[in-house]
């Protein structure tokens, strides 16, 4: 799942080497923590959070297909 998130975000940001994804489990839900370069934060969030919402929607669909539950947190 971490790799899928990295692939999604890699094409959005200017500094793909700065992408960092960590996973933690919280109440039977995998929480993916996404960290990007501070200069790319606006690109990942998008206008009114539309890009972030799309990333979360795609990742939840991917997780459901694999029989798991996830949340994506974008951390600065």
N, C-alpha and C positions, 0 to 999 in steps of 0.2 A: 504494500500500500504506500509505503514511503516513496518508492521509486515512481509510482504512478503520479503522486503529487508533484514530485520533482520534475517529471516530464511535462506536466501541465504548466507549471510556473516558469520553466526554463525559457520558453518562447516569449514570455511576457516581459521579463526583466532584462536590464542591460548588463548586469553582473551575475551570470548564472553560476559562477564559482562560489558566490557568497550564499547560495541557498543551503539552508540547514533544516532538516526535518527530524524531529525526535518523537518517539511514541511513548505514551504512558497509558496505563489502564486505570479507569476510574468507574466504579460501579458497573462492571461488565461492558464498558464502552471504551474502545480505543480512541484516545485523544491524540491527534497529530498536531504537533506544535510546529508551525512554519515560521522560520526566521529568514529574512532577506536583507540585503544592504539597505540602509536607511534611505538612500536616494531612490530606491525602487519601490518603497512602501506605497506610494500613491498609485503606482501602476498596478500593483497587486490588488489594492482595494478598489480602485476605479471610482468613477463618478457615482456618488450616492451609494457606494458599496456594491455596485452591480457585478463587478468582476469577482469580488470575494464571494458573493452569493452564488455565482455560477460555478466557481471552483468547489464550493461546499456541496452544491447540488450534484455535480458530476462525481465527486468522491463518495457521497452517500449512496448514489446509484451503483457505483462500482463495488462498494462494501456490501450492499444488499445482495448483489449478484453472487458474492462470495460467502454469504451467510453470516456476516458480522455487522456490528454497529460501530460507526465512527463519528467523531466531531473534528472539525478542523479549526484550530485557533491560529490566528495570525498575530505574532508577537513582535513588538518592536524592540 
